[in-house]
Amino acid sequence: MQTSAIKEKSISLPAACKEVAQDMRDFGMRGVFRGQGIGIAKAVVSLTMFHEFRIFLTECFIARNKRLGLIPEGGTIGA
């Protein structure tokens, strides 16, 4: 969480916690994520895409290794 402009003096952790607590009092649970909704959504999409691409690459490498005979037919990885 960025608590101030880059050129300004940053605030301490206890002050940031107090700010979040004040936002929760003022806005309920929305206060915890106030102003961060788009960042959270972007993080979820980014992590999902990374995870799906990692699975895709893993499956490609397994298929390649089987095709080249590096994994015996019916064999398992790591066994």
N, C-alpha and C positions, 0 to 999 in steps of 0.2 A: 504494500500500500504506500503510495507516495503521499506524504503528509504536508508537503509544501513545495513551492516552486524550487527548481534546482539552485537558483541563485540566492534564495533565502536560507536562513538558518533552519536546520531540521529540528523537529521536536523529539522529545525523548519517548521511549517506549511507554512509560506510565502515562504520559500525556496523550499518546495515541490511543491507549486503552480507554482512557477517560472519554476521549472523543467518540470512540465506538459505543461506549456505554450511553453517552448522551444521545447519540443517534438512535440507539435502541429504545431509549425512553421516548424520544420524539416520534419515531417512525415505526416502532415495533421491529419485527425481524427484517423488514425491508431496510432498516437503518444499517444493518450489518453489511449489506451489499450495495448500499446507496452509491450510485455513480460507478459501480463496477460491473453492472450487468452485462454490458457488451464485452468486457474483458473476460468475464467468466465464460460467456458463450463462445468466444473465439478460442479460449483454451480447451474447451470440451471438443470443439470441432477439430482443432489441431491435433490433440492427443488421439482422438478417434482415427483420424486419417493416418497418423504415424503408426498406430497399432495395426490397422488393417493392411497397410503397406508392408509392415514387418511380416505379418502372416503370409501375404502374397509371395514375398521373396523367399520365405522359408519353404513354402510349397514348391516354388520353382526350383530351388536348389535340391530338394528331395527328389523331384521328378528327374532332374538332370543326372543326379548321382545314380538313380536306378537305371536310367537309360544307358549310362556309361558302364554299368555293371559294378559300380563301386559299393552298392548295397545289394546283398544277395536277395533273390526273390523270396518274399515272405519274411525277410529279416526286419528287425526293428532298430531304430536309431537308439544308441545308448545302451544296448543290451550286450 
